Amino acid sequence: MAHTSGNAQEKSYEELLESLRIGAEDMLSAQIPFEPGAQMTTIEIPDPDWAA
């Protein structure tokens, strides 16, 4: 099987993104145990300049 380096890099990049997506889904679906007296807080943070 012959691949050009561009295709191989693109493939590994897509595999990386898929791996990250799966990891993020796992984190979001994880059940977070709450202990008595525990508290969860959400905070708002501004988008970084590079995301604008």
C-alpha positions in Angstrom: 0.0 0.0 0.0 1.6 3.2 -1.1 0.5 6.5 0.4 1.8 10.0 -0.1 3.0 11.8 3.0 0.1 14.3 2.7 -2.5 11.6 2.8 -0.8 9.9 5.8 -0.6 13.1 7.7 -4.2 13.9 6.9 -5.3 10.4 8.1 -3.4 10.7 11.4 -4.9 14.2 11.9 -8.4 12.8 11.4 -7.7 9.9 13.7 -6.4 12.4 16.3 -9.6 14.5 16.0 -11.8 11.4 16.3 -9.8 10.3 19.4 -10.3 13.7 21.0 -14.0 13.7 20.1 -14.5 10.3 21.7 -12.6 11.4 24.8 -14.7 14.5 25.1 -17.9 12.5 24.7 -16.7 10.1 27.5 -16.0 13.1 29.8 -19.5 14.6 29.1 -21.3 11.3 29.7 -19.4 10.4 32.8 -21.4 10.3 36.0 -19.9 12.6 38.5 -20.4 11.4 42.0 -21.5 14.0 44.5 -20.4 13.6 48.1 -22.4 15.2 51.0 -21.5 18.9 51.1 -20.0 18.9 47.7 -20.7 21.9 45.4 -20.4 22.3 41.6 -20.1 25.7 40.1 -20.0 26.8 36.5 -18.2 30.0 35.4 -18.3 32.0 32.2 -15.0 32.8 30.5 -14.5 35.0 27.4 -13.5 33.4 24.1 -9.8 33.8 23.5 -8.7 36.4 20.9 -7.8 33.6 18.4 -11.4 32.3 18.4 -12.9 35.6 17.4 
